[in-house]
Amino acid sequence: MANLKEIRRRIGSVKGTQKITRAMRMVAAAKLRKAQEATENFRSYADLMSSVLAEVASGASKKDHPLLERREPKRSLVLVISSDRGLCGGFNSNLNRLVTDHVATADPEPELAIIGKKSHAYFKRRTVTIHHTYSDIYDGPGFDAAARVARELSSAFAQGEVDRIDLAFNEMISLASQKPVVKQLLPIAPPIQVEEKEDVLGPVGFIFDPRRKELLGQLLPRYVEVEIYRALLESLAAEHAARMIAMETATNNAQDMIESLTLVYNRARQGAITNELLDIVGGAEALND
């Protein structure tokens, strides 16, 4: 039978861990609300950007802007957006597995540009070429940080250093579901123009002023910035959701462990009392004899 003091120590240790996981769940829930609000607010802007680009880029070609140029991929790149911190379930591991499978099946084998310490730590131990690691994005994950990454990648593509750039991140489907995805970023495939009725996206049938080529020169680089920032916001919201659920599960598991250890403690205590009683009875009988 386990020592009573040792069992009490284990129960106290699990209770301490449970307090930490419960607090982390509350923090993740608060951050998730802010991240969801930011994602929803930016989504309207991103959707309108796609609507405008679909109209302006309709029928455009590589002559209108270098970011539209499609060429035989001789060198490709994947921008991976992971997290800096762990304790968020399979958030990072699922993304890393997807990127690993993508790298293994892609031709040519792409290099990686990484946002987030978790993916960097994972891929630096593997036979994958890491082109660049962005280590300061989460210091202030605003639009300026995303725009800086977008300018570097757009410049590399326009100058012919890479022929294709994909974006890998966790897309938030719902509170309980985060899906890792890989999407093409460059060359830009203009969004499909859809006939729309009167809605929040505004009118269709834009009149271009200035000319289409000049508009594309402003819209396409901004579109890349918007897509990277949208992915960053989606990834942050998905990370907080994954961490909240992971900490809730850990809290529940700790409670189950506390109940199990308490049962073991009570049994051990009952056994100890029974042994003491048997010793007393045995001693009394010995005296009577």
Helices and strands as residue ranges (DSSP letters): H 4-56, G 66-68, E 76-81, H 91-105, E 111-115, H 117-123, E 130-134, G 137-139, H 143-158, E 164-174, E 177-186, H 212-288
